[in-house]
Amino acid sequence: MSENENGDNKLGKYTVIASLVSSLALVGLFASLSVAVNSSRGAEVYSKVDIIAGMAFVFVLSMIVSASVWPTVIENKLKME
């Protein structure tokens, strides 16, 4: 394998990992905030299905956005090495 192919392989692997980690962190933040808001009021504002559907929505959207942001960041970081 040439050096360029190895660098592309690293970039792809790091991009997927960074996208998954950042998306899961955002999903965790969304879940904790929505549960906190739901429990702070007398009556339930959001059902569990609403929260889970929101978590899925946040995950998909954040994966789309992070898949376009992380490659540039990681590529610049790998060039600095």
N, C-alpha and C positions, 0 to 999 in steps of 0.2 A: 504494500500500500504506500502511495506517495505521501509526502508531508502534507499537501493540500487536502487530500482525502481524509487524512487523520484529523486535521484541524476542523474540517466540516463535520466529521463524526462527533468530535468533542462539542462543537457548537450546538449541534442538534440535541445531544444528550443533555447538556447543561441547560438549554432552552426549555426542554420538556420538564426537567426537574424544577427549574425556577418558576415556570408557569404553574405547575401543580402546587408547589409550596405557597406561592402568593395567592392563588385562587382558594386553596383550602384555608389560609389565614383569613381571607375576606369572608368566606362562608362562616367560619367560626365567629368572627366579629359580628356579622349579620345575625346569626343565631342567638348569640348572647344578648345583643341589644334588643332584638325582638322579644325574647323571653322576658327580659328586664322590663320592657315597656308593658308587656302583657300582664305581668304580675304586679306592677305598680298601681294598676287601676283596679277598681272594685269588680267590674265585670270584664270578662275576656273580650278583648277587641278582635284578636286574631285567633282563629282555630289552629290546631296543630297542623292540619293540612295546608293552611295558608302559609305557615312558617316553613314547612318542608318544601312546598312549591317555590317559595321565595328563595330558599337556600339553593335549590336546583337552578333557578333563574340567575342568581348571583354567580354561581359557579360557571355556568355556560358563558355569560357575558364577560366575566373576568378572564376566562381562558382565551376568548377571542381577542380581548384587548392586550393581555399579557403576551400572547403569541406574536403580536406585532411589535411589542416594546422590548421584550427581553433579548431577542437576537442581536439588536444593535448594541445594547449595553454589554452583553457578554462578548461580542466580537471585539469591541473596543478594549475590554479588559484583557482578552487573550492576546491582542496585539501588543499590549504594554509589557507582557511577560517576555 
